[in-house]
Amino acid sequence: MASSTRDGDAHEGAIRLWREDDGWIAKDVETGVTTQGPSREAALERLDDAVALHEGERGREPTDEELRELGIDPAGNTTGEQEPPDVLD
């Protein structure tokens, strides 16, 4: 939930949202994470995702159970130190 600042003090969970050119900018004041989108809603949704990534809530390795649910055998799911095939030198 967005909140405002008063007397220069940021409140926990404060978000700054402003229009710039043809889009919207959203910034999480506490983390400094900033995103943009074509609408207010898009900018805020992207900010939620970006803050979650920043805080380590997304982007983690899947558990063995999650892999099995996707039909992947965890024992056979190894890449070692190999670079993904779509990475260019």
N, C-alpha and C positions, 0 to 999 in steps of 0.2 A: 504494500500500500504506500502510495506516495505521501510525503509530508513536506512541510516547508521548513525553511530556516528562519530563525529569529535572532536578532542581535549577533549574526555571524556564526552561530553555533549550529552545526548540522545535527539533525535528529536521526536516530537509528532508522534505517530503511528509507531514507530520503532519496527521491529521484528528481532530477532536473529534466525537463522536457521542453524543447523549443523547436520552432520551425526555422528551416534554413534552406533557401532556394526552393527546390521542388519536393522537399522531403522533411522528415522530422528526425531530430537528434534526441536520444535518451541516454542519460548518464546516471549511474548509481554512485551517489556521493561518497558512500563509505569506501567502496573498492576502487573507484575511479574508472571502472569499466564503462565504455561508451559504445553505443551502436547507433545505427540509423535505419530508416525505413521509409517507404513511400507514404505511409499513414501513421498516425499516432499509435494505433493498435499494433501495426507491424513492428514499429520501433520498440514498443514495450515488450512484445513477444520475443523479439531478438535479444533484448536486454536480459530477460529472464534466462534464456539459454546461455548467453555469454557469462552471466554471473555464476550460473551453475557450473559451467566449465572452469571458470576462474577459481571457484571454491572446491573443485575436485569432485563435484557431485555427478559429473558426466565425463565421458572420455576415459573411463577406467577399463581394465581388462575384464572380459566376461568371466563369470564363474563356470566351473565344469557343468553345473546343473543348467545354467542358461544355455550353454553350448548344446547339451543333450536335448533341451527343449526345441532347439532349432534343427535338430537332426544331425548334429556334428559330433563326431567322436573326439573327445578332448585329447585322447592319447595320440591320435593321428593329426592333430591340429598344431603343427609346429612349423615355425619359419626360421628358428634360430636367429642368427645375426644377418640373415639375407635381407637385402633391400627389396621392397615391393617391386614387382615388374613394371609398374607404371611410373617409376621415378626416373627422371632424366638426369644424366650426369652434367 
